[in-house]
Amino acid sequence: MRSNLAFTVDMKTQPVLFSLFGSFDVFTIWTVVLMIIGFAALSRFSKAKSAAIVVSIWAVVIFIKVGFAAIGAARMRK
């Protein structure tokens, strides 16, 4: 089942794009939405503030994941 955009690029020739596109998944987005709702309910923050916190953490994780893919791609080219 192709639930993300990673199938549009080749993993061996473009590992950074593959890692980035693999992060945007139907199920991942649904998980983030559920985490926003749950965090808002537990912390009693507004949903907007909870969304900002959860999406920021998710973006940092994606940035780190893509960074490791870029480092691995750079090491493979040497």
DSSP file (Angstrom, degrees, kcal/mol; ACC not computed):
  #  RESIDUE AA STRUCTURE BP1 BP2  ACC     N-H-->O    O-->H-N    N-H-->O    O-->H-N    TCO  KAPPA ALPHA  PHI   PSI    X-CA   Y-CA   Z-CA
    1    1 A M              0   0    0      0, 0.0     2,-1.2     0, 0.0     3,-0.1   0.000 360.0 360.0 360.0 124.0    0.0    0.0    0.0
    2    2 A R        +     0   0    0      1,-0.2     3,-0.0     3,-0.0     0, 0.0  -0.727 360.0 153.8 -91.1  94.7    1.5    3.3   -1.1
    3    3 A S        +     0   0    0     -2,-1.2    23,-1.7    19,-0.0     2,-0.3   0.462  59.8  42.3-103.1  -3.0    0.6    5.6    1.8
    4    4 A N  B >  S-A   25   0A   0     21,-0.2     3,-0.6    -3,-0.1    21,-0.2  -0.806  84.8-108.5-134.2 178.3    3.4    8.1    1.4
    5    5 A L  G >  S+     0   0    0     16,-1.0     3,-1.9    19,-0.8     4,-0.3   0.426  90.0  97.6 -88.3   0.9    5.3    9.9   -1.4
    6    6 A A  G >  S+     0   0    0     15,-0.5     3,-1.3     1,-0.3    -1,-0.2   0.748  70.3  69.4 -64.7 -23.2    8.5    7.9   -1.0
    7    7 A F  G <  S+     0   0    0     -3,-0.6    -1,-0.3     1,-0.2    -2,-0.1   0.646  86.9  68.6 -70.1 -11.7    7.6    5.6   -3.9
    8    8 A T  G <  S+     0   0    0     -3,-1.9     2,-0.3    10,-0.1    -1,-0.2   0.649 100.6  49.5 -81.8 -14.5    8.1    8.4   -6.3
    9    9 A V  S <  S-     0   0    0     -3,-1.3     2,-0.4    -4,-0.3     3,-0.0  -0.877  87.6-110.2-123.8 157.1   11.8    8.5   -5.8
   10   10 A D     >  -     0   0    0     -2,-0.3     4,-2.2     1,-0.1     8,-0.2  -0.717  18.5-145.6 -86.9 132.0   14.5    5.9   -5.9
   11   11 A M  T  4 S+     0   0    0     -2,-0.4    -1,-0.1     1,-0.2     7,-0.1   0.835  96.3  48.6 -66.3 -33.6   16.1    5.1   -2.5
   12   12 A K  T  4 S+     0   0    0      1,-0.2    -1,-0.2     2,-0.1    -2,-0.0   0.854 118.3  36.4 -79.4 -34.3   19.5    4.5   -3.9
   13   13 A T  T  4 S+     0   0    0      1,-0.2    -2,-0.2     2,-0.1    -1,-0.2   0.786 132.3  24.3 -89.9 -28.1   19.9    7.5   -6.1
   14   14 A Q     X  +     0   0    0     -4,-2.2     4,-2.1     1,-0.1    -1,-0.2  -0.571  65.1 158.9-136.1  71.8   18.1   10.1   -3.9
   15   15 A P  H  > S+     0   0    0      0, 0.0     4,-2.1     0, 0.0     5,-0.1   0.811  75.4  55.2 -67.9 -28.8   18.2    8.9   -0.2
   16   16 A V  H  > S+     0   0    0      2,-0.2     4,-2.4     1,-0.2     5,-0.2   0.950 111.3  42.6 -69.6 -48.0   17.5   12.3    1.2
   17   17 A L  H  > S+     0   0    0      1,-0.2     4,-3.2     2,-0.2     5,-0.3   0.880 112.7  54.8 -64.0 -37.3   14.3   12.9   -0.8
   18   18 A F  H  X S+     0   0    0     -4,-2.1     4,-1.9    -8,-0.2    -1,-0.2   0.915 110.2  46.1 -61.7 -42.6   13.3    9.3    0.0
   19   19 A S  H  X S+     0   0    0     -4,-2.1     4,-0.6     2,-0.2    -2,-0.2   0.905 115.4  46.5 -66.2 -41.9   13.7   10.0    3.7
   20   20 A L  H >X S+     0   0    0     -4,-2.4     3,-1.1     1,-0.2     4,-0.5   0.944 114.7  45.3 -66.1 -48.7   11.9   13.3    3.5
   21   21 A F  H >< S+     0   0    0     -4,-3.2   -16,-1.0     1,-0.3     3,-0.9   0.822 106.6  60.7 -66.7 -30.3    9.0   11.9    1.4
   22   22 A G  H 3< S+     0   0    0     -4,-1.9    -1,-0.3    -5,-0.3    -2,-0.2   0.700  96.6  62.2 -68.6 -18.3    8.7    8.8    3.7
   23   23 A S  H << S+     0   0    0     -3,-1.1     2,-1.1    -4,-0.6    -1,-0.2   0.707  89.2  72.4 -80.4 -20.1    8.0   11.1    6.6
   24   24 A F    <<  +     0   0    0     -3,-0.9   -19,-0.8    -4,-0.5     2,-0.3  -0.776  69.2 150.4-100.6  93.5    4.8   12.4    5.1
   25   25 A D  B  >  -A    4   0A   0     -2,-1.1     4,-2.6   -21,-0.2     5,-0.2  -0.884  56.0-123.3-125.6 149.1    2.5    9.5    5.4
   26   26 A V  H  > S+     0   0    0    -23,-1.7     4,-1.9    -2,-0.3     5,-0.1   0.919 115.5  44.9 -58.5 -44.5   -1.3    9.3    5.8
   27   27 A F  H  > S+     0   0    0      2,-0.2     4,-2.0     1,-0.2    -1,-0.2   0.846 111.9  51.8 -72.0 -34.1   -0.9    7.3    9.0
   28   28 A T  H  > S+     0   0    0      2,-0.2     4,-2.4     1,-0.2    -2,-0.2   0.914 109.8  49.1 -67.6 -42.8    1.8    9.6   10.4
   29   29 A I  H  X S+     0   0    0     -4,-2.6     4,-2.3     1,-0.2    -2,-0.2   0.906 111.3  50.0 -63.3 -41.0   -0.3   12.7    9.8
   30   30 A W  H  X S+     0   0    0     -4,-1.9     4,-2.3    -5,-0.2    -1,-0.2   0.889 109.7  51.5 -64.2 -38.4   -3.2   10.9   11.5
   31   31 A T  H  X S+     0   0    0     -4,-2.0     4,-2.4     2,-0.2    -2,-0.2   0.903 109.0  50.4 -63.8 -41.2   -1.0   10.1   14.4
   32   32 A V  H  X S+     0   0    0     -4,-2.4     4,-2.2     2,-0.2    -2,-0.2   0.908 109.6  51.0 -64.3 -41.2    0.2   13.7   14.7
   33   33 A V  H  X S+     0   0    0     -4,-2.3     4,-2.2     1,-0.2    -2,-0.2   0.928 111.4  47.5 -61.8 -44.5   -3.5   14.9   14.7
   34   34 A L  H  X S+     0   0    0     -4,-2.3     4,-2.6     1,-0.2    -1,-0.2   0.877 110.5  52.4 -64.7 -36.7   -4.3   12.4   17.5
   35   35 A M  H  X S+     0   0    0     -4,-2.4     4,-2.8     2,-0.2    -1,-0.2   0.879 108.2  51.4 -66.0 -36.9   -1.2   13.5   19.4
   36   36 A I  H  X S+     0   0    0     -4,-2.2     4,-2.3     2,-0.2    -2,-0.2   0.936 112.4  45.4 -63.4 -46.7   -2.4   17.1   19.2
   37   37 A I  H  X S+     0   0    0     -4,-2.2     4,-1.9     2,-0.2    -2,-0.2   0.926 116.1  46.0 -63.7 -44.9   -5.8   16.3   20.5
   38   38 A G  H  X S+     0   0    0     -4,-2.6     4,-2.5     2,-0.2     5,-0.2   0.902 112.6  49.4 -65.4 -42.0   -4.4   14.2   23.3
   39   39 A F  H  X S+     0   0    0     -4,-2.8     4,-2.6     1,-0.2     6,-0.4   0.883 110.5  51.1 -65.7 -37.9   -1.8   16.7   24.3
   40   40 A A  H  X S+     0   0    0     -4,-2.3     4,-1.2    -5,-0.2     5,-0.3   0.890 112.4  46.7 -65.1 -38.8   -4.5   19.5   24.3
   41   41 A A  H  < S+     0   0    0     -4,-1.9    -2,-0.2    -5,-0.2    -1,-0.2   0.903 117.7  41.3 -70.8 -40.6   -6.7   17.3   26.6
   42   42 A L  H  < S+     0   0    0     -4,-2.5    -2,-0.2     1,-0.2    -3,-0.2   0.890 123.7  35.5 -75.1 -39.5   -3.9   16.4   29.0
   43   43 A S  H  < S-     0   0    0     -4,-2.6    -1,-0.2    -5,-0.2    -2,-0.2   0.622  96.7-132.2 -91.8 -13.0   -2.2   19.7   29.2
   44   44 A R     <  +     0   0    0     -4,-1.2     2,-0.2    -5,-0.3    -3,-0.1   0.755  59.6 139.0  61.7  26.8   -5.3   21.9   29.0
   45   45 A F        -     0   0    0     -6,-0.4    -1,-0.2    -5,-0.3    -2,-0.1  -0.484  63.5 -90.3 -83.5 167.0   -3.5   24.0   26.4
   46   46 A S     >  -     0   0    0     -2,-0.2     4,-2.5     1,-0.1     5,-0.2  -0.370  35.1-113.2 -70.9 161.1   -5.5   25.3   23.4
   47   47 A K  H  > S+     0   0    0      1,-0.2     4,-2.5     2,-0.2     5,-0.2   0.845 117.5  55.1 -66.0 -31.8   -5.5   23.0   20.4
   48   48 A A  H  > S+     0   0    0      2,-0.2     4,-2.2     1,-0.2    -1,-0.2   0.925 110.4  43.9 -66.9 -43.8   -3.5   25.7   18.5
   49   49 A K  H  > S+     0   0    0      2,-0.2     4,-2.0     1,-0.2    -2,-0.2   0.903 114.7  49.8 -67.5 -40.5   -0.8   25.8   21.1
   50   50 A S  H  X S+     0   0    0     -4,-2.5     4,-2.8     1,-0.2     5,-0.3   0.902 110.0  51.3 -63.3 -40.5   -0.7   22.0   21.3
   51   51 A A  H  X S+     0   0    0     -4,-2.5     4,-2.7     1,-0.2     5,-0.3   0.902 108.3  51.8 -63.2 -40.8   -0.5   21.8   17.5
   52   52 A A  H  X S+     0   0    0     -4,-2.2     4,-1.7     2,-0.2    -1,-0.2   0.906 113.3  44.6 -62.2 -41.1    2.4   24.2   17.5
   53   53 A I  H  X S+     0   0    0     -4,-2.0     4,-2.2     2,-0.2    -2,-0.2   0.950 117.2  42.8 -68.5 -49.7    4.3   22.1   20.1
   54   54 A V  H  X S+     0   0    0     -4,-2.8     4,-2.5     1,-0.2    -2,-0.2   0.919 116.1  47.3 -66.6 -43.8    3.6   18.7   18.5
   55   55 A V  H  X S+     0   0    0     -4,-2.7     4,-2.5    -5,-0.3    -1,-0.2   0.870 110.6  53.5 -67.1 -35.6    4.3   19.8   14.9
   56   56 A S  H  X S+     0   0    0     -4,-1.7     4,-2.0    -5,-0.3    -1,-0.2   0.933 111.0  45.2 -63.3 -45.1    7.5   21.6   16.0
   57   57 A I  H  X S+     0   0    0     -4,-2.2     4,-2.1     1,-0.2    -2,-0.2   0.912 113.3  50.6 -64.1 -41.7    8.8   18.4   17.7
   58   58 A W  H  X S+     0   0    0     -4,-2.5     4,-2.2     1,-0.2    -2,-0.2   0.891 109.5  51.2 -62.5 -39.9    7.7   16.3   14.6
   59   59 A A  H  X S+     0   0    0     -4,-2.5     4,-2.5     2,-0.2    -1,-0.2   0.878 108.6  51.2 -65.9 -37.9    9.6   18.8   12.3
   60   60 A V  H  X S+     0   0    0     -4,-2.0     4,-2.4     2,-0.2    -2,-0.2   0.912 109.7  50.0 -64.9 -41.9   12.7   18.5   14.4
   61   61 A V  H  X S+     0   0    0     -4,-2.1     4,-2.5     2,-0.2    -2,-0.2   0.914 111.9  47.7 -62.9 -42.5   12.5   14.7   14.2
   62   62 A I  H  X S+     0   0    0     -4,-2.2     4,-2.8     2,-0.2     5,-0.3   0.908 110.4  52.8 -63.9 -41.7   12.1   14.9   10.4
   63   63 A F  H  X S+     0   0    0     -4,-2.5     4,-2.1     1,-0.2    -2,-0.2   0.912 111.5  45.7 -61.0 -42.9   15.0   17.3   10.2
   64   64 A I  H  X S+     0   0    0     -4,-2.4     4,-2.4     2,-0.2    -1,-0.2   0.913 112.7  50.9 -65.9 -42.7   17.3   15.0   12.1
   65   65 A K  H  X S+     0   0    0     -4,-2.5     4,-1.7     1,-0.2    -2,-0.2   0.915 113.0  44.6 -62.0 -44.3   16.1   12.0   10.1
   66   66 A V  H  X S+     0   0    0     -4,-2.8     4,-2.3     2,-0.2    -1,-0.2   0.859 110.7  55.9 -69.2 -34.8   16.8   13.8    6.8
   67   67 A G  H  X S+     0   0    0     -4,-2.1     4,-2.4    -5,-0.3    -2,-0.2   0.918 107.3  48.0 -62.6 -43.8   20.2   15.0    8.2
   68   68 A F  H  X S+     0   0    0     -4,-2.4     4,-2.4     1,-0.2    -1,-0.2   0.871 110.9  51.9 -64.3 -36.1   21.3   11.4    8.9
   69   69 A A  H  X S+     0   0    0     -4,-1.7     4,-2.3     2,-0.2    -2,-0.2   0.893 110.0  49.1 -66.0 -38.4   20.2   10.4    5.4
   70   70 A A  H  X S+     0   0    0     -4,-2.3     4,-2.3     2,-0.2    -2,-0.2   0.898 111.0  49.2 -67.6 -40.1   22.2   13.2    3.9
   71   71 A I  H  X S+     0   0    0     -4,-2.4     4,-2.1     2,-0.2    -2,-0.2   0.925 112.3  48.5 -64.0 -43.6   25.3   12.3    6.0
   72   72 A G  H  X S+     0   0    0     -4,-2.4     4,-1.6     1,-0.2    -2,-0.2   0.888 111.5  49.6 -63.7 -38.6   24.9    8.6    4.9
   73   73 A A  H  X S+     0   0    0     -4,-2.3     4,-1.2     1,-0.2    -1,-0.2   0.883 110.4  50.4 -67.0 -37.9   24.5    9.7    1.2
   74   74 A A  H  X S+     0   0    0     -4,-2.3     4,-0.7     1,-0.2    -2,-0.2   0.869 110.1  50.2 -68.5 -35.7   27.6   11.9    1.5
   75   75 A R  H  < S+     0   0    0     -4,-2.1     3,-0.4     1,-0.2    -1,-0.2   0.834 107.7  53.8 -70.9 -31.2   29.6    9.0    3.0
   76   76 A M  H  < S+     0   0    0     -4,-1.6    -1,-0.2     1,-0.2    -2,-0.2   0.789 103.5  56.7 -73.7 -26.6   28.5    6.6    0.2
   77   77 A R  H  <        0   0    0     -4,-1.2    -1,-0.2     1,-0.2    -2,-0.2   0.722 360.0 360.0 -77.8 -20.9   29.7    9.0   -2.5
   78   78 A K     <        0   0    0     -4,-0.7    -1,-0.2    -3,-0.4    -2,-0.1   0.489 360.0 360.0 -75.8 360.0   33.3    9.2   -1.2
